[in-house]
C-alpha cells in the first residue's frame, strides 16, 4: 500500500466501510476477508497504525418483525406500532431490528 497516495488509501477505507454498512443494513453476511481488508486500510490511514479494538468482532444479527414478535411473545402489529413510535427506519419496506440478546 505504500505506493498509494494517502488520500487514495483514505478513500478506499471509506468505500470499504460503506460496503460493510450496506451489508449490515440489509442483513447480508460479512465475509471475514472484507472485515480484515477494512481493518488493514483503517490502520493504514491511522496516525500511529494501531489496531482497532474490534478483533474477533462478530457482526450483529438482524431480525424481521415476525422474528422479533415471536421472540418477545407479542404480535407483529405490536412490533410495527412500537417501531413507528420509536422512529425505527424501514429498509426496502420492512423493519429490521438488531438483535441484542445473542
N, C-alpha and C positions, 0 to 999 in steps of 0.2 A: 504494500500500500504506500510505500514511501515515494513512489513515482507520481502519485496523485497529488494534486494541489489540495490544501486544507479545505477550501470551500467545496471541492468535489466530494471529499470524504464526508464532510458535514451534510451535504445534500443527499448522499447515498444513505447515511444513517437515518436521516429524516424520512426518506421514502420507505426504507425497510420498516421503520416504526409505524408508518401509515398502513402498510400491508398487515402488520401484526394487529393493529387496532381494528381494521376491517374484518379480519378473520375472527377476532374475539366478538365483535359486534354481531356477526351473523352466525356465530356458534360453530364455525369451521375449526377443525383441529389445527394446531400449530406445530409443524414439524420441528424437531429439536435442532436440525441444521439451520433453520431460519432464526430461532432464538439465539443460537451460537453466533451466527453472522451479525445479528443486531448488536449483541454484546461486544463483538470484536470491533465493529465500527464505532460503537459508543466509546469504547476505551481509546480508540484512535483519535477521537475528537476531544477527549478529556484532557485537561491541562496536565494532570500528573499521571495519566494512564492507569488509574486504579480500576480494579474490577468492580462491577456492580454488585449489589448485595442480593441479587435475585438468582444466584446459583441454586440449582435444584428446584427452581420455581415451577410449579405445576399450573397450567392455565386454568382459569376459573371455568366452571361448568355452567352453561346457560340452560334454563329450563323454560318450557312453554307455560301458558296459562293453565292448560289441563294438568300438566305435571305438578305445578305448584299447588293447584287446588287439591289434587289427590294427596299430596304430601301433607298439606295443612288440614285436610278434612273439611274443606268448605267447597262451595260451588264455584264453577268457573266465572259465573256472573259476579260473585263477590270479589274474586281476584281482579276482574276487569274494573269494577267500581273503585276498588282501593287504588289500583294503578292510575286511573284517571284522576282521582282525588289527590294523589301524591305527585302527580306530574311526570309519571313514567312515560318515556317516549316510545312510540310504536316504530318497529322496523319492518318494512315490507308488509305493513298492515297487521302486524302481530306484536304483542307484547312479549319481550324476552326478559327474563329475570336472572340475575346472578345468584347461584345457589351458595349460601354462606355456611351451611352446616356440614359440608362434606370434607 
